[in-house]
Amino acid sequence: MLNYNFLKAALAALLSLVFISIPVYSVTYTYNDSWDDPGWNVISQSTSAVEIIFSIGQITINDVIFDGDTVNAIDLPGCFSSNEIGKPSLPGCSRLIAIPE
């Protein structure tokens, strides 16, 4: 049998998270002259070297109300935000590159 008190608490927590940060205004910048496709791109590779670039196709800056203050949230497609309370919410993108011995 479902625990309805738990479901009510979970729903209340979810709704409070939604209303903690409400987007107010956003601006999207699109870059048509990127080096390559958005994200990580291998430009060249050989047995002794690899050249990798990161291109940005678009970036969105949102004004968000958080704890009564308006702050900026930066969104970069394909990247994630740490969302650690008290720290800047900046997008991060990473990839692992295997380097043989």
Secondary structure, 3 states (H helix, E strand, C coil): CCCHHHHHHHHHHHHHHHHHEEEEEEEEEECCCCCCCCEEEEEEECCCCEEEEEECCEEEEEEEEECCEEEEEEECCCCEECCCCCCCCCEECCCCCCCCC
